[in-house]
Amino acid sequence: MNTDAIASSAAGGFTRAVCIAVVFTLFTAIAFGFGIYLFALIMPAMRPSIGFANAAIGMASAGAQIAYLAAALVCPMLTRRFGAGQVTVCAVAVGSLLLLAFAGIQGAWQAGVVLAGLGAMAALMIVPTVGAISKAVPFAYRSAVNGLVSSGTAYGQLANGLLVPWLLPGGQWRSIWLVTGTGSLAITLIGFVILRIIAPDVFVRETVRKRDEASGSIVTTRNFTVWILLALSGMTCGPWQNYLSSYLTEEGRLSLATVGQLWSIIGGVGLFSGLIAGMLADRIGVRVVLVASYIALACSALLIALHTQIWQLRIAAACFGLSFYAIYGMIPAYISKTVDAHAAAKIFAIANVFLGLGTALGNIMAGRVPGSLQWVFISASAIAFISMAITLTLQDERTLRHRPDR
């Protein structure tokens, strides 16, 4: 192959990677930014119309989490049967229709059913992306693509913050669901067309031969280590997010406006942290970036626990924004770089179950911590340091390239 052909191939691979990254990032913004977080944002405005009690909200949220875990387990089977592209696009399309359905709900039980459906669609959207990226994106760009996709939630939350003040005059919350649902359907259609043109292979179903090749055991030392890392990440990040406001307002005597500024810092940093982490990982290795991310996460929790000044909290928020999206982008990136595309969906599905269980366990344990909530953040820092140490045991993905685990 001559120099011009090599350059053309590299340019084509980069263009393909960018298109796939943009489409999957928008899909993540829909599935998670709109599908998971928009309800929590506008629920106070919905409560008078549909009679949402606190117990009903808790049941609906739990139902969405259960639906997410169940869908994650079923997803590999669907992906093998229909193909990663079909499952991802259909999940986003159904999720968009469910957003529209939210505009017509009349009672709490209807909202719970729709929210559970959105939780399931989020899992069916995100799980196949790892295999699709492994199949369609060149090795040199996979970390950057996974990193940007992980930041899709931040872009969705940013859109929520812009739409809600504009579309919620006088409590007209139904218009928000109509706009987000319609816009999501349009994005889904455009994304489907782009993927069909740029990456048609993500829609190809597995052949019998490929299934046989991928039928070996996925419970390997390397994969189990990745699953444990995601469980520990959930145990760290879940309580960090859930108890931040309570700790700072009740024990730190800070205003909600100040806490809101910290969340704004997290969101602002999150818009770029996943992509930056991915670009670095493609150059210096996923393991190195993960180690740095866990150190930043540990420092953020420690700064929250031991802060004496506001500037320390701001640094903690920035560190969390840097680490949170990086971790949830780099672990899928590691999977996509160390296993073949046909095993990636199954491995990532199990990883999502570990993440859900770890998050639930972390929140339960944090809720039972006696005394000050300060210990929640001290514990989170310790777990993050443990995660960093475990990350050091991972093999460098650049030396593996789908070799069998040892």
Secondary structure by P-SEA (a helix, b strand, c coil): ccaaaaaaaaaaaaaaaaaaaaaaaaaaaaaccccccccccccccccccccccaaaaaaaaaaaaaaaaaaaaaaaaaaaaccaaaaaaaaaaaaaaaaaaaaccccaaaaaaaaaaaaaaaaaaccaaaaaaacccccccaaaaaaaaaaaaaaaaaaaaaccccccccccaaaaaaaaaaaaaaaaaaaaaaaaaccccccccccaaaaaaaccccccaaaaaaaaaaaaaaacaaaaaacaaaaaaacccccaaaaaaaaaaaaaaaccaaaaaaaaaacccaaaaaaaaaaaaaaaaaaaaccccaaaaaaaaaaaaacaaaaaaaaaaaaaacccccaaaaaaaaaaaaaaaaaaaaaaaaaaccccaaaaaaaaaaaaaaaaaaaaaccccccccccccc
